[in-house]
Amino acid sequence: VTKSEGTFLLWINFETLGISGLDLQNFFLEKAKVLLDLGSKYEEENSCFLRFNIGTNRAILKESLKRMKNAIETLEGK
């Protein structure tokens, strides 16, 4: 096994949001205009995880993260 020196894929656990699966994916697509891959696409028990591809330029990455943060804040405000 070789230690990884870098990656362009993040696995993010959104369990604390209380939504999972397609609802979670659709939430970020509709509220943040960010498409993330379903964790359950890779393993069934990963329904609260989304895969985030960060292989892009810094400006796009920052904008995506800002949109995701703002979307999450709409949930917390309810």
DSSP file with accessible surface (Angstrom, degrees, kcal/mol):
  #  RESIDUE AA STRUCTURE BP1 BP2  ACC     N-H-->O    O-->H-N    N-H-->O    O-->H-N    TCO  KAPPA ALPHA  PHI   PSI    X-CA   Y-CA   Z-CA
    1    1 A V              0   0  197      0, 0.0     2,-0.4     0, 0.0     0, 0.0   0.000 360.0 360.0 360.0 133.3    0.0    0.0    0.0
    2    2 A T        -     0   0  133      1,-0.0     2,-0.2     0, 0.0     0, 0.0  -0.876 360.0-115.1-106.9 135.1    1.3    3.4   -1.0
    3    3 A K        -     0   0  185     -2,-0.4     2,-0.2     1,-0.1    -1,-0.0  -0.502  35.3-118.1 -67.4 131.7    0.5    6.5    1.0
    4    4 A S        -     0   0   87     -2,-0.2     3,-0.1     1,-0.1    -1,-0.1  -0.479  23.8-169.9 -72.2 136.8   -1.5    9.0   -1.1
    5    5 A E        -     0   0  198      1,-0.3     2,-0.3    -2,-0.2    -1,-0.1   0.437  67.8 -12.1-104.9  -3.9    0.1   12.3   -1.8
    6    6 A G        -     0   0   58      0, 0.0    -1,-0.3     0, 0.0     2,-0.3  -0.946  55.6-167.8 177.9 163.9   -3.0   14.0   -3.3
    7    7 A T        -     0   0   94     -2,-0.3     3,-0.0    -3,-0.1     0, 0.0  -0.972  21.7-150.9-156.7 165.3   -6.5   13.5   -4.6
    8    8 A F  S    S+     0   0  113     -2,-0.3    46,-2.8    47,-0.1    47,-0.6   0.239  78.1  78.8-124.8  10.5   -9.2   15.3   -6.5
    9    9 A L  E     -A   53   0A  41     44,-0.2     2,-0.4    45,-0.2    44,-0.2  -0.975  57.5-167.6-122.7 130.5  -12.1   13.5   -4.9
   10   10 A L  E     -A   52   0A  70     42,-2.6    42,-3.1    -2,-0.4     2,-0.6  -0.946  12.3-149.9-114.5 138.7  -13.6   14.2   -1.5
   11   11 A W  E     -A   51   0A 113     -2,-0.4     2,-0.5    40,-0.2    40,-0.2  -0.935  21.0-166.8-104.3 116.6  -16.1   12.0    0.4
   12   12 A I  E     -A   50   0A  48     38,-2.8    38,-2.0    -2,-0.6     2,-0.7  -0.916  14.5-142.4-113.0 129.5  -18.2   14.3    2.6
   13   13 A N  E     +A   49   0A  75     -2,-0.5     3,-0.2    36,-0.2    36,-0.2  -0.791  21.4 173.8 -91.0 115.7  -20.5   13.0    5.3
   14   14 A F    > > +     0   0   13     34,-3.3     3,-2.1    -2,-0.7     5,-0.5   0.058  37.0 124.8-107.4  24.0  -23.7   15.0    5.5
   15   15 A E  G > 5 +     0   0  126      1,-0.3     3,-1.7     2,-0.2    -1,-0.2   0.847  65.8  62.7 -54.9 -36.6  -25.4   12.7    8.1
   16   16 A T  G 3 5S+     0   0  140      1,-0.3    -1,-0.3    -3,-0.2    -2,-0.1   0.677  90.0  69.1 -67.9 -14.3  -26.0   15.7   10.5
   17   17 A L  G < 5S-     0   0   34     -3,-2.1    -1,-0.3     2,-0.2    -2,-0.2   0.687 101.7-130.4 -76.7 -18.9  -28.3   17.3    7.9
   18   18 A G  T < 5S+     0   0   68     -3,-1.7     2,-0.3    -4,-0.4    -3,-0.1   0.636  74.3  95.0  80.2  12.7  -30.9   14.6    8.3
   19   19 A I      < +     0   0   46     -5,-0.5     2,-0.3    29,-0.1    -1,-0.3  -0.946  47.6 171.9-130.7 155.4  -31.3   13.9    4.6
   20   20 A S    >>  +     0   0   48     -2,-0.3     3,-1.0    -3,-0.1     4,-1.0  -0.908  38.2  16.6-150.8 176.8  -29.7   11.3    2.5
   21   21 A G  H 3> S-     0   0   13     26,-2.9     4,-2.2    -2,-0.3     3,-0.4  -0.167 121.7  -9.3  58.5-141.0  -29.6    9.6   -0.9
   22   22 A L  H 3> S+     0   0  103      1,-0.2     4,-3.2     2,-0.2    -1,-0.2   0.832 134.8  59.6 -61.1 -33.0  -31.3   11.2   -3.8
   23   23 A D  H <> S+     0   0  117     -3,-1.0     4,-2.0     2,-0.2    -1,-0.2   0.908 108.0  45.7 -61.3 -41.4  -32.9   13.8   -1.5
   24   24 A L  H  X S+     0   0    0     -4,-1.0     4,-1.8    -3,-0.4    -2,-0.2   0.939 114.5  46.7 -66.4 -47.2  -29.4   14.9   -0.4
   25   25 A Q  H  X S+     0   0   31     -4,-2.2     4,-2.0     1,-0.2    11,-0.2   0.938 114.5  47.4 -61.3 -45.8  -28.1   15.0   -4.0
   26   26 A N  H  X S+     0   0   61     -4,-3.2     4,-3.2     1,-0.2     5,-0.3   0.852 105.3  60.7 -65.8 -34.1  -31.1   16.9   -5.2
   27   27 A F  H  X S+     0   0   21     -4,-2.0     4,-2.9    -5,-0.2     5,-0.5   0.952 109.6  40.6 -56.7 -51.7  -30.9   19.4   -2.3
   28   28 A F  H  X>S+     0   0    0     -4,-1.8     6,-1.8     1,-0.2     4,-1.5   0.867 115.9  51.2 -69.3 -33.0  -27.4   20.5   -3.4
   29   29 A L  H  X5S+     0   0   71     -4,-2.0     4,-0.8     4,-0.2    -2,-0.2   0.949 119.2  35.2 -67.5 -45.2  -28.3   20.5   -7.1
   30   30 A E  H  <5S+     0   0  124     -4,-3.2    -2,-0.2     2,-0.2    -3,-0.2   0.922 128.2  33.1 -76.1 -45.0  -31.5   22.6   -6.6
   31   31 A K  H  <5S+     0   0  119     -4,-2.9    -3,-0.2    -5,-0.3    -2,-0.2   0.802 135.9  20.8 -85.1 -31.6  -30.3   24.9   -3.8
   32   32 A A  H  <5S-     0   0    2     -4,-1.5    -3,-0.2    -5,-0.5    -2,-0.2   0.514  91.1-128.0-114.8  -9.8  -26.6   25.3   -4.6
   33   33 A K     << +     0   0  142     -4,-0.8     2,-0.4    -5,-0.6    -4,-0.2   0.878  68.2 129.9  58.7  37.8  -26.5   24.4   -8.3
   34   34 A V        -     0   0   11     -6,-1.8     2,-0.6    -9,-0.1    -1,-0.2  -0.992  49.8-148.6-124.2 125.1  -23.7   21.9   -7.4
   35   35 A L        +     0   0  116     -2,-0.4     2,-0.3    -3,-0.1    -9,-0.1  -0.853  19.6 179.4 -98.7 120.7  -23.9   18.3   -8.6
   36   36 A L        -     0   0    2     -2,-0.6     2,-0.3   -11,-0.2    16,-0.2  -0.885  29.7-110.6-116.8 150.7  -22.3   15.8   -6.3
   37   37 A D  E     -B   51   0A  42     14,-2.1    14,-2.8    -2,-0.3     2,-0.2  -0.592  34.9-109.3 -82.3 141.2  -22.1   12.0   -6.7
   38   38 A L  E >   -B   50   0A  27     -2,-0.3     3,-0.8    12,-0.2     4,-0.3  -0.468  13.7-146.2 -66.8 133.5  -24.2    9.7   -4.5
   39   39 A G  G >> S+     0   0    1     10,-2.3     4,-2.0     7,-0.4     3,-1.9   0.863  99.8  63.2 -65.9 -34.0  -22.1    7.7   -2.0
   40   40 A S  G 34 S+     0   0   41      6,-0.4    -1,-0.2     9,-0.4     7,-0.1   0.690  86.2  73.5 -67.2 -14.8  -24.6    4.9   -2.3
   41   41 A K  G <4 S+     0   0  138     -3,-0.8    -1,-0.3     1,-0.2    -2,-0.2   0.805 110.5  30.0 -64.0 -26.1  -23.6    4.6   -5.9
   42   42 A Y  T <4 S+     0   0   91     -3,-1.9     2,-0.3     1,-0.4    -2,-0.2   0.762 139.6   6.7-104.9 -34.7  -20.4    3.1   -4.6
   43   43 A E    ><  -     0   0  103     -4,-2.0     3,-2.0     1,-0.1    -1,-0.4  -0.940  65.6-133.5-152.0 131.1  -21.6    1.4   -1.4
   44   44 A E  G >  S+     0   0  164     -2,-0.3     3,-0.6     1,-0.3    -4,-0.1   0.851 103.8  56.3 -52.9 -42.4  -25.2    1.1   -0.1
   45   45 A E  G 3  S+     0   0  137      1,-0.3     3,-0.4     2,-0.1    -1,-0.3   0.521  89.6  78.4 -75.8   1.4  -24.4    2.2    3.4
   46   46 A N  G X   +     0   0   33     -3,-2.0     3,-1.8    -7,-0.2    -6,-0.4  -0.030  50.8 127.4 -97.2  35.3  -22.9    5.4    2.2
   47   47 A S  T <  S+     0   0   41     -3,-0.6   -26,-2.9     1,-0.3    -1,-0.2   0.707  72.8  51.7 -69.4 -18.1  -26.3    7.2    1.6
   48   48 A C  T 3  S+     0   0   27     -3,-0.4   -34,-3.3   -28,-0.2     2,-0.4   0.416  98.0  85.9 -95.1   0.7  -25.3   10.2    3.8
   49   49 A F  E <   -A   13   0A  58     -3,-1.8   -10,-2.3   -36,-0.2    -9,-0.4  -0.799  56.4-168.6-102.7 143.9  -22.0   10.7    1.9
   50   50 A L  E     -AB  12  38A   0    -38,-2.0   -38,-2.8    -2,-0.4     2,-0.6  -0.973  20.5-129.7-125.7 146.6  -21.6   12.6   -1.4
   51   51 A R  E     -AB  11  37A  52    -14,-2.8   -14,-2.1    -2,-0.4     2,-0.6  -0.852  21.5-162.7 -98.0 125.5  -18.5   12.5   -3.6
   52   52 A F  E     -A   10   0A  11    -42,-3.1   -42,-2.6    -2,-0.6     2,-0.7  -0.935   9.4-147.3-113.9 116.8  -17.2   16.0   -4.4
   53   53 A N  E     +A    9   0A  84     -2,-0.6   -44,-0.2   -44,-0.2    -2,-0.0  -0.763  17.6 178.1 -85.8 115.0  -14.8   16.3   -7.4
   54   54 A I        +     0   0   44    -46,-2.8     2,-2.3    -2,-0.7   -45,-0.2   0.197  40.2 121.4-103.5  17.2  -12.4   19.2   -6.6
   55   55 A G        +     0   0   53    -47,-0.6     2,-0.3     6,-0.0    -1,-0.1  -0.433  55.3  87.7 -80.1  67.4  -10.4   18.8   -9.8
   56   56 A T  S    S-     0   0   69     -2,-2.3     2,-0.1     1,-0.0    -2,-0.0  -0.862  86.7 -64.6-148.7-179.0  -11.0   22.4  -11.0
   57   57 A N     >  -     0   0   88     -2,-0.3     4,-2.2     1,-0.1     3,-0.2  -0.345  48.8-110.0 -76.5 161.1   -9.6   25.9  -10.6
   58   58 A R  H  > S+     0   0  192      1,-0.2     4,-2.8     2,-0.2     5,-0.2   0.853 113.9  56.0 -60.8 -37.5   -9.7   27.6   -7.2
   59   59 A A  H  > S+     0   0   72      2,-0.2     4,-2.2     1,-0.2    -1,-0.2   0.927 110.1  44.8 -63.8 -44.2  -12.3   30.2   -8.2
   60   60 A I  H  > S+     0   0   85     -3,-0.2     4,-2.6     2,-0.2    -1,-0.2   0.913 113.5  51.1 -66.2 -41.1  -14.9   27.5   -9.2
   61   61 A L  H  X S+     0   0   41     -4,-2.2     4,-2.5     2,-0.2     5,-0.2   0.944 110.8  47.9 -61.7 -46.8  -14.1   25.5   -6.1
   62   62 A K  H  X S+     0   0  140     -4,-2.8     4,-2.4     1,-0.2    -1,-0.2   0.914 112.4  49.2 -61.3 -42.7  -14.6   28.5   -3.8
   63   63 A E  H  X S+     0   0   75     -4,-2.2     4,-2.4    -5,-0.2    -1,-0.2   0.917 111.0  49.9 -64.0 -42.5  -17.8   29.4   -5.5
   64   64 A S  H  X S+     0   0   22     -4,-2.6     4,-2.4     1,-0.2    -2,-0.2   0.928 112.0  47.2 -61.6 -45.7  -19.1   25.8   -5.2
   65   65 A L  H  X S+     0   0   83     -4,-2.5     4,-2.6     2,-0.2    -1,-0.2   0.895 110.8  52.2 -65.0 -38.7  -18.3   25.6   -1.5
   66   66 A K  H  X S+     0   0  115     -4,-2.4     4,-2.5    -5,-0.2    -2,-0.2   0.934 110.7  47.8 -62.3 -43.9  -19.9   29.0   -0.8
   67   67 A R  H  X S+     0   0   96     -4,-2.4     4,-2.2     2,-0.2    -2,-0.2   0.901 111.9  49.6 -64.2 -41.4  -23.1   27.9   -2.5
   68   68 A M  H  X S+     0   0    9     -4,-2.4     4,-2.5     2,-0.2    -1,-0.2   0.922 110.9  49.9 -64.2 -42.8  -23.1   24.6   -0.6
   69   69 A K  H  X S+     0   0  117     -4,-2.6     4,-2.3     1,-0.2    -2,-0.2   0.934 111.2  48.9 -60.2 -46.6  -22.6   26.5    2.7
   70   70 A N  H  X S+     0   0   72     -4,-2.5     4,-1.2     1,-0.2    -1,-0.2   0.890 110.5  51.2 -62.5 -38.3  -25.4   28.9    1.9
   71   71 A A  H >X S+     0   0    4     -4,-2.2     4,-1.0     2,-0.2     3,-0.5   0.928 109.4  49.9 -64.1 -44.6  -27.7   25.9    1.0
   72   72 A I  H >X S+     0   0   33     -4,-2.5     4,-1.9     1,-0.2     3,-0.7   0.903 105.0  58.3 -62.0 -38.3  -26.9   24.2    4.3
   73   73 A E  H 3X S+     0   0   86     -4,-2.3     4,-1.5     1,-0.3    -1,-0.2   0.816  98.5  59.5 -64.4 -27.8  -27.7   27.4    6.2
   74   74 A T  H << S+     0   0   65     -4,-1.2     4,-0.3    -3,-0.5    -1,-0.3   0.852 106.7  47.8 -67.9 -32.4  -31.2   27.4    4.7
   75   75 A L  H X< S+     0   0   50     -4,-1.0     3,-1.1    -3,-0.7    -2,-0.2   0.892 110.5  50.3 -69.9 -42.9  -31.8   24.0    6.4
   76   76 A E  H 3< S+     0   0  138     -4,-1.9    -2,-0.2     1,-0.2    -1,-0.2   0.775 103.7  60.5 -69.3 -24.4  -30.4   25.2    9.7
   77   77 A G  T 3<        0   0   70     -4,-1.5    -1,-0.2    -5,-0.2    -2,-0.2   0.600 360.0 360.0 -78.6 -10.3  -32.6   28.3    9.7
   78   78 A K    <         0   0  191     -3,-1.1    -3,-0.0    -4,-0.3    -4,-0.0  -0.446 360.0 360.0 -85.4 360.0  -35.8   26.2    9.6
